[in-house]
């Protein structure tokens, strides 16, 4: 019998995207948020998400914008701002009718503590920092595909349109997560 394979991004789908973290750090750095995020994207994003650089490298990079911040301080700020979203609370119920997978560009040190309570309801978790690849690059999607039940329908949910392209190349159905959470109703209907 066919069983829906639901692949969920983490940031912007089941947990926050950390806008308040960037805001807090930008205030300390006396920089506009967009400028700080652009510096991150150019200088560190790919290396951090793929695991080429470790978490400590992120906090070290951050000291150039937020002098004096320690790893412990940074983790405390992260913990204050990384929160679950409403879809997180639906995963247990969804798992009765579908296999639930997480595919995220994230640091496993930051994301895994939030996933522990729902781990029994997840079929697989693929985090870019452990996988050595990040979205929208095709290899990380292929890694997830290797964990899916062959021939079963797949729906992938992400809050970034550019991350949906590779999923479509693999024949997955896609949903763009909206801030209002209407996408959750689309999952409910498919179950």
ChimeraX attribute file (.defattr): number of C-alpha atoms within 10 A of each C-alpha:
attribute: neighborCount
match mode: 1-to-1
recipient: residues
	/A:1	4
	/A:2	10
	/A:3	14
	/A:4	22
	/A:5	25
	/A:6	27
	/A:7	29
	/A:8	25
	/A:9	25
	/A:10	25
	/A:11	22
	/A:12	21
	/A:13	25
	/A:14	23
	/A:15	20
	/A:16	15
	/A:17	18
	/A:18	15
	/A:19	11
	/A:20	16
	/A:21	18
	/A:22	19
	/A:23	17
	/A:24	14
	/A:25	20
	/A:26	19
	/A:27	14
	/A:28	13
	/A:29	17
	/A:30	12
	/A:31	14
	/A:32	13
	/A:33	19
	/A:34	12
	/A:35	11
	/A:36	18
	/A:37	16
	/A:38	12
	/A:39	13
	/A:40	16
	/A:41	13
	/A:42	9
	/A:43	12
	/A:44	16
	/A:45	18
	/A:46	20
	/A:47	18
	/A:48	24
	/A:49	25
	/A:50	22
	/A:51	20
	/A:52	15
	/A:53	15
	/A:54	15
	/A:55	19
	/A:56	13
	/A:57	15
	/A:58	17
	/A:59	18
	/A:60	16
	/A:61	15
	/A:62	20
	/A:63	16
	/A:64	11
	/A:65	18
	/A:66	18
	/A:67	12
	/A:68	11
	/A:69	17
	/A:70	15
	/A:71	17
	/A:72	10
	/A:73	12
	/A:74	19
	/A:75	16
	/A:76	11
	/A:77	16
	/A:78	16
	/A:79	14
	/A:80	12
	/A:81	18
	/A:82	19
	/A:83	15
	/A:84	18
	/A:85	18
	/A:86	13
	/A:87	18
	/A:88	17
	/A:89	12
	/A:90	14
	/A:91	21
	/A:92	17
	/A:93	11
	/A:94	19
	/A:95	19
	/A:96	11
	/A:97	14
	/A:98	21
	/A:99	20
	/A:100	22
	/A:101	23
	/A:102	20
	/A:103	24
	/A:104	25
	/A:105	25
	/A:106	23
	/A:107	18
	/A:108	19
	/A:109	13
	/A:110	14
	/A:111	17
	/A:112	14
	/A:113	11
	/A:114	17
	/A:115	20
	/A:116	11
	/A:117	10
	/A:118	13
	/A:119	16
	/A:120	11
	/A:121	19
	/A:122	20
	/A:123	17
	/A:124	17
	/A:125	20
	/A:126	22
	/A:127	26
	/A:128	22
	/A:129	24
	/A:130	17
	/A:131	17
	/A:132	16
	/A:133	22
	/A:134	27
	/A:135	23
	/A:136	17
	/A:137	13
	/A:138	16
	/A:139	15
	/A:140	22
	/A:141	21
	/A:142	14
	/A:143	14
	/A:144	18
	/A:145	17
	/A:146	9
	/A:147	14
	/A:148	21
	/A:149	14
	/A:150	11
	/A:151	10
	/A:152	12
	/A:153	15
	/A:154	22
	/A:155	19
	/A:156	23
	/A:157	27
	/A:158	24
	/A:159	19
	/A:160	17
	/A:161	13
	/A:162	12
	/A:163	21
	/A:164	20
	/A:165	16
	/A:166	18
	/A:167	24
	/A:168	13
	/A:169	11
	/A:170	13
	/A:171	11
	/A:172	19
	/A:173	15
	/A:174	19
	/A:175	19
	/A:176	18
	/A:177	21
	/A:178	15
	/A:179	11
	/A:180	8
	/A:181	15
	/A:182	11
	/A:183	17
	/A:184	17
	/A:185	10
	/A:186	11
	/A:187	17
	/A:188	12
	/A:189	7
	/A:190	11
	/A:191	14
